[in-house]
Each structure stands twice: as C-alpha cells, then as structure tokens.
C-alpha cells in the first residue's frame, strides 16, 4: 500500500515531464521568478516585493498566483535607472591655463 502512495506522490508527474519536453523549443529563458530577478538586478527579493506594492519597479506578470519577470523588462528597467554625473556627462572638461 505504501508503495502505491509513493508512486502517486512522485514529483514531477509523468504528465508534467511529457509537457516539459516542449520547453526546449522555447529558446532562452524569458521569465524568471522574484528570487532570480533579484539576483539578476543585485537587489533583495524583499526590495522587488516592495516595488510591486508601492510602484516604481520593473514590470511584472501574474500567472495565476505566481509572479514572474520578463528578462527584457528587467533590462529595460535597469537602463531607465541609469544616471550619469553632472560633472562629466560626456567628456572631461579641460580648462586652459593662461600663463602670460
């Protein structure tokens, strides 16, 4: 009886394994979970959760109860956060010295 119970609880199920074969055709990973997105952006997962509730963070998708981030959205958000200093936006300014 216990053997049958273990066989029923085996994860992943054979049905999921059959469907997972199609993932290889999808190409590179397009969506990541909160933990992976946080590592990708060098933030904590809690920071991304706060951004989700307060706004201002990267765009995210809800698939049922699961939150996923598109890698392209993470790259776009990181690019929008880029700042440059006012002292050297393009090239260093060189002042001439008049010694006469």
MOWO-V667320 format. One record per helix or strand of 2 or more residues. SS is the DSSP state (helix for helix, strand for strand). FROM is the first residue (numbers start at 1). TO is the last residue. If there is no record, write none. Layout:
ss=SS from=FROM to=TO
ss=SS from=FROM to=TO
//
This chain:
ss=helix from=2 to=8
ss=helix from=14 to=26
ss=strand from=31 to=32
ss=helix from=34 to=41
ss=helix from=45 to=54
ss=strand from=61 to=63
ss=strand from=66 to=70
ss=helix from=71 to=80
//
